[in-house]
Amino acid sequence: MHQPARNQQSIYAPRPCRLLSVTELTPNEKLFRLQLCDKTELQHQPGQFVQISIPGLTEAPISVASSPTRKGYFELGIRKAGQLTSALHRLQAGAQIGIRGPFGRPFQLDALDGKALLLIAGGCGLAPLRSLIQYCQDRSDEFASVQIFYGARSPEDLMFQQDLSDWQSSHNFSCRYTVDNKPATSCFDGETGLITNLMNDIQVEAENCCAVIVGPPPMYHPVIASLRQLGLNKPKQIMLSLERQMRCGVGKCGHCSIEHLTCCCDGPIFWLEEVEHLRGAL
Ligand SMILES: Cc1cc2nc3c(=O)[nH]c(=O)nc-3n(C[C@H](O)[C@H](O)[C@H](O)COP(=O)(O)OP(=O)(O)OC[C@H]3O[C@@H](n4cnc5c(N)ncnc54)[C@H](O)[C@@H]3O)c2cc1C
């Protein structure tokens, strides 16, 4: 017989949440700070996602962008893409929305313990990675070092700009970011070029290193090639997130399958060696 998860809470029933604040990150992305209406913690792990809904509209999977070590709220960084996310972008503090979850396989924190971390994000991928980055900030003694690399299309697409400068000055951390192109009129004086340009001069002991990649599909092959060149060639050294269009979020509908795996349940976080041989995975 079907057993509802989480203390009789149905996996299909949205839980009401209150919107505490909305902050503009870029012209297309906003950060939503939320709290469950019953004031309990979401109890997610970095890398997990929720299915977010507005009554009368559809649902969409959105990664949690804050760490469970930050209590009393959780945050979602949402790009305006279609009907639901546009409606979310029109909401203001005080509004109520629904969430299901948290769902999915998180980043494998045990495997990162004591390691030198290379955390690599492209575009909107910084949202899920931020949950792990904040976790590392709050538990910095558990990691040898944390190097963050982030690439965006243009200066105005750089998300979490305040966080980027905070991370540069965090204990044990370094943070570098680049934009593909900058308009001639832009006063942006940071680096330009692809994210792999930032990775040419990485100093790491490959033996004790673990990399995490979250970004758009075209980023994966070149970034993985750069990591291989650095010497990250053993199993369980490269973790990545595979996002596919999803429906149920709980492994029932098969909408997000890649061969025998479902991205919503077996992922979205995978070890590279679990998926690199699967057709259409990377
Ligand atoms: C595990 C997971 C985590 C995600 N986390 C985030 C997040 O943190 N922030 C965020 O802004 N978005 C995230 N997304 C993407 C988000 O779920 C989609 O953009 C969603 O469909 C938007 O809903 P909508 O109704 O506004 O737009 P829709 O009308 O559903 O779609 C708008 C456009 O986006 C395309 N699309 C839908 N889903 C995806 C997808 N997974 N990959 C690529 N294109 C897609 C559609 O084909 C369509 O062209 C995540 C997706 C997954 C699977």
The ligand as an SDF file (V2000), in Angstrom:
LIG
                    3D

 53 58  0  0  0  0  0  0  0  0999 V2000
   15.6390   20.1090  -10.7380 C   0  0  0  0  0  0  0  0  0  0  0  0
   15.3380   21.4650  -11.3690 C   0  0  0  0  0  0  0  0  0  0  0  0
   15.7010   22.5990  -10.6830 C   0  0  0  0  0  0  0  0  0  0  0  0
   15.4460   23.8610  -11.2260 C   0  0  0  0  0  0  0  0  0  0  0  0
   15.8150   24.9490  -10.5190 N   0  0  0  0  0  0  0  0  0  0  0  0
   15.5600   26.1660  -11.0040 C   0  0  0  0  0  0  0  0  0  0  0  0
   15.9380   27.3290  -10.2540 C   0  0  0  0  0  0  0  0  0  0  0  0
   16.5320   27.2450   -9.1690 O   0  0  0  0  0  0  0  0  0  0  0  0
   15.6300   28.5390  -10.7890 N   0  0  0  0  0  0  0  0  0  0  0  0
   14.9760   28.6760  -12.0070 C   0  0  0  0  0  0  0  0  0  0  0  0
   14.7230   29.8000  -12.4250 O   0  0  0  0  0  0  0  0  0  0  0  0
   14.6130   27.5910  -12.7460 N   0  0  0  0  0  0  0  0  0  0  0  0
   14.8810   26.3520  -12.2720 C   0  0  0  0  0  0  0  0  0  0  0  0
   14.5090   25.2480  -13.0000 N   0  0  0  0  0  0  0  0  0  0  0  0
   13.8100   25.4420  -14.3080 C   0  0  0  0  0  0  0  0  0  0  0  0
   12.2940   25.7010  -14.0940 C   0  0  0  0  0  0  0  0  0  0  0  0
   11.6880   24.5900  -13.4750 O   0  0  0  0  0  0  0  0  0  0  0  0
   11.6250   25.9330  -15.4660 C   0  0  0  0  0  0  0  0  0  0  0  0
   12.1180   27.1260  -16.0190 O   0  0  0  0  0  0  0  0  0  0  0  0
   10.0860   25.9740  -15.3530 C   0  0  0  0  0  0  0  0  0  0  0  0
    9.5250   25.2160  -16.3750 O   0  0  0  0  0  0  0  0  0  0  0  0
    9.4840   27.3460  -15.4270 C   0  0  0  0  0  0  0  0  0  0  0  0
    8.0760   27.2260  -15.3780 O   0  0  0  0  0  0  0  0  0  0  0  0
    7.1340   28.2140  -16.2130 P   0  0  0  0  0  0  0  0  0  0  0  0
    5.7240   27.7060  -16.1210 O   0  0  0  0  0  0  0  0  0  0  0  0
    7.3660   29.6180  -15.7740 O   0  0  0  0  0  0  0  0  0  0  0  0
    7.6710   28.0990  -17.6740 O   0  0  0  0  0  0  0  0  0  0  0  0
    7.3230   26.9570  -18.7580 P   0  0  0  0  0  0  0  0  0  0  0  0
    6.1730   27.4700  -19.5350 O   0  0  0  0  0  0  0  0  0  0  0  0
    7.2290   25.6180  -18.1220 O   0  0  0  0  0  0  0  0  0  0  0  0
    8.6590   26.9270  -19.6000 O   0  0  0  0  0  0  0  0  0  0  0  0
    9.2510   28.0580  -20.1530 C   0  0  0  0  0  0  0  0  0  0  0  0
   10.3700   27.5550  -21.0610 C   0  0  0  0  0  0  0  0  0  0  0  0
   11.3950   26.8880  -20.3050 O   0  0  0  0  0  0  0  0  0  0  0  0
   11.6380   25.5740  -20.8410 C   0  0  0  0  0  0  0  0  0  0  0  0
   11.9830   24.6840  -19.7200 N   0  0  0  0  0  0  0  0  0  0  0  0
   11.1500   24.1910  -18.7800 C   0  0  0  0  0  0  0  0  0  0  0  0
   11.8350   23.3980  -17.9080 N   0  0  0  0  0  0  0  0  0  0  0  0
   13.1300   23.4110  -18.3170 C   0  0  0  0  0  0  0  0  0  0  0  0
   14.3150   22.7830  -17.8470 C   0  0  0  0  0  0  0  0  0  0  0  0
   14.3370   21.9780  -16.7970 N   0  0  0  0  0  0  0  0  0  0  0  0
   15.4550   23.0260  -18.5300 N   0  0  0  0  0  0  0  0  0  0  0  0
   15.4650   23.8340  -19.6260 C   0  0  0  0  0  0  0  0  0  0  0  0
   14.3660   24.4530  -20.1050 N   0  0  0  0  0  0  0  0  0  0  0  0
   13.2230   24.2310  -19.4730 C   0  0  0  0  0  0  0  0  0  0  0  0
   10.3270   25.2010  -21.5250 C   0  0  0  0  0  0  0  0  0  0  0  0
   10.5300   24.2700  -22.5640 O   0  0  0  0  0  0  0  0  0  0  0  0
    9.8820   26.5340  -22.0940 C   0  0  0  0  0  0  0  0  0  0  0  0
   10.5460   26.8280  -23.2890 O   0  0  0  0  0  0  0  0  0  0  0  0
   14.7930   23.9810  -12.4990 C   0  0  0  0  0  0  0  0  0  0  0  0
   14.4430   22.8280  -13.1950 C   0  0  0  0  0  0  0  0  0  0  0  0
   14.7240   21.5900  -12.6470 C   0  0  0  0  0  0  0  0  0  0  0  0
   14.3410   20.3500  -13.4160 C   0  0  0  0  0  0  0  0  0  0  0  0
  1  2  1  0
  2  3  1  0
  2 52  2  0
  3  4  2  0
  4  5  1  0
  4 50  1  0
  5  6  2  0
  6  7  1  0
  6 13  1  0
  7  8  2  0
  7  9  1  0
  9 10  1  0
 10 11  2  0
 10 12  1  0
 12 13  2  0
 13 14  1  0
 14 15  1  0
 14 50  1  0
 15 16  1  0
 16 17  1  0
 16 18  1  0
 18 19  1  0
 18 20  1  0
 20 21  1  0
 20 22  1  0
 22 23  1  0
 23 24  1  0
 24 25  2  0
 24 26  1  0
 24 27  1  0
 27 28  1  0
 28 29  2  0
 28 30  1  0
 28 31  1  0
 31 32  1  0
 32 33  1  0
 33 34  1  0
 33 48  1  0
 34 35  1  0
 35 36  1  0
 35 46  1  0
 36 37  1  0
 36 45  1  0
 37 38  2  0
 38 39  1  0
 39 40  1  0
 39 45  2  0
 40 41  1  0
 40 42  2  0
 42 43  1  0
 43 44  2  0
 44 45  1  0
 46 47  1  0
 46 48  1  0
 48 49  1  0
 50 51  2  0
 51 52  1  0
 52 53  1  0
M  END
$$$$
